[in-house]
Amino acid sequence: MKVASDSLVKNNGKPAAKFLKSFFSFLITFVLMAFTWIVLSGKFEPLLLWLGGISCFLVSYYFHDLLFPDLKPEYFMIFLRFIKYCPWLILEIIKANFHLLYLAFHPRMKDLIDPHIITFKTNLKSDIAIATLANSITLTPGTITVTADSDGVFRVHSIDRESAEALPGIMLEKVAKVFGEDI
C-alpha cells in the first residue's frame, strides 16, 4: 500500500522542498497582500473582509511566483538589514533637504549652485543592489541618478560640488552591506 505522502518525499525530499518553497512563497504573498489591503482600506465589515481575503487568496495563488520567484532563507536577513537601512536613508534625506534649503535661501545662491554630472563605478553585482543604490541617490534631494548599468557604472547629477564629492560615499557601503556584497 502506497501512502500519498511517500510521493512527496521521493528523490531525497526535493519535491517536498519545492512544495514547501512554493507554499511559503504563497503564504508570504498572501499575508503581505492581506495586510496591505486591510491597512489601505480601513474597513472591517465581515463582507468586505471576506471579499478581500478571497481576492488576496486568488491573486496570491496565481502570482506568488512573481513576487518571490526563488525564496531563499537569506532573503529574510536581507529584508532585516534593509529595514535597518531605511531610517539611515530617511535621516540622509532630511539632512539633504536642509542643505538644499540653505542653498536656496543663501544670498550667494548663484555662486553656491554648481551643477555636476559625475561618473563612478561600483563593485555591486546584483541588479537589486544597483537599483537600490540608484534609487537611494535619487531620493536624496540635490542628486539624481541619470544612468546606472548592470556593470555598476553610475552617472549622477548633483546640484553642487559638496553633494558631488560625497558620492558614492557611505551610501554605497551601506547598500553593499544590506545585500551582502563586497565593495
N, C-alpha and C positions, 0 to 999 in steps of 0.2 A: 504494500500500500504506500502510495506516494503522498507526502504531505505538501500542501501548497507552498509553505514557506521554504521547503527544500529547493524549489526552483529559483527563489530569490538569492540563495546563498551559494549556488554553484559557481564555478570558476573563481574560487578563492574569495568569494564575497564581493566581487567587483560589481555585479548588477545591483546588489543591495546597497553598496556605497553610492552608486549612481542614482538609485532611487532616493536615498537619504539626501543627497545634494540637491536633487530636483525638488524634494519635499520642503527642505529648509529654504530654498530659493523662493518657492511658492509662499511659504509661511511668512517670511520676512517681507515679501512684496505685499501680501495681504494686510499685515499689521501696519506697515507704513501707509498704505492707501487708506485703510480704515481710520487710522489716527489723523491723517491729513484731512479726510472728509469730515470727521467729527469736529476738528478744530475750525475748519473753514466754514462749515455750515452752521454750527452752533445750535442745531435743532436736535432735540432729544425725544421727539414723539415716536412711539413704537413703530408706526407705519414707515416713517422716514428712516429710522434706524434699520429696519428690516430691508427696505429697498436699497439703502446704502450698502448694507452688508452683502446683499445679493450682487450688486454691481461690482463691489470690490472683489468678491469671490470670482465672478466671471472674468473680469479683466486680469486678475492675478493668475487664474488657471491658464488662460491663453497666452499671456505675455510675460510671465515671470522670468523667462529666459532672456528677455531683452534688458531687464534691469540688473539682473545678476546672472550673466551667462555662464560663468565658471566660478562658483562660490568656493573660496578657499579660506582656511582658518585665519590666515594673516590679514585678510580684509578687515576683520574686527579690530585688530591692532592699528591698522592704517586709519580706520574710522575714529578711534580714540585719539590718535595723535593729531588728526585733522581737527577734531573738536577742541583740542588743546591749542592748536594754531590759530583758530578763529578769533579768540579775544586779543591776541597779539596783533593780528591784522586789523581789527577794529581800532585798536589804540593807534596804530600807524596811520590809519585813515584819518582819525581825529587830529593827530599831530600835523599831517599834511594839509588838512583843512585850515588849521591856524596859520601855517606857513603861507598858504595862498591868500588868506585874509591879510596877512602882513604885507605881501607883495602888492595886493590890490589897493590898499589904503596908504601905502608909503608915498611920501611926497616925490621921491625919485623913482617912481614906478617904472618909467620907460628905461631907466638905466639898469634896474634890477632884473627885469624880464629879458632873458637872453635865451631864446628857444634853441634847443639842440636835438639832433637825432643821433643817438649813439647806437653802436652795434657791439654786442658781446656774445661770446659763445659759452655755453654751459655744458656740463657733463651729464645732464639729465637724460635718461634713456626712455622712460615710459611716456607715452602720449599724455596720460593723465597728469603727470608731474609737470610737463611742459605747459599744458593748458592751465593748470593751477597757478603756476608762476606768472604766466601771461595775464590771466585774469586778476591776480593779486596786484600786479603792477598797474593795470588799467583801473582797478578800483581805487588806487591811491591817487588822490587829486594832484594834478600837476604832471602826471605821467600817463602816457597812452602807449600800449604795445601796438606797433604798426604791423610787424610780422613776427611770427615765431614758427620755425620749421621743425621737422622731426629730427633734425641733427642737433637741435639745441641752440641754434643761432637766432638771436633776438635783435630786432630793431625797435628802439623805443624813442618816442618823442617826449622831451621834458621841457618844462616851461622856463627853467633857469639852470644856471651852472651847478648850484648846490644840489638840486634834485638829480641832475645828470651824474654827478660824481658819486652819489650814494648808490647807484645801480651797478651790478645786481645786489651787492652787499649782503646783509644778513638775511634778507628775504629768500635768497637762493639757498642759503644754508638751512633755513627753517623748512622750506618746501622739500629739499632733499632729505631732511631728517624725517618728515612726515611719511614719505614714500619709501624710506629705507634705501636711498641711493647715495653713492659716493659723489663728492664734488671735486 
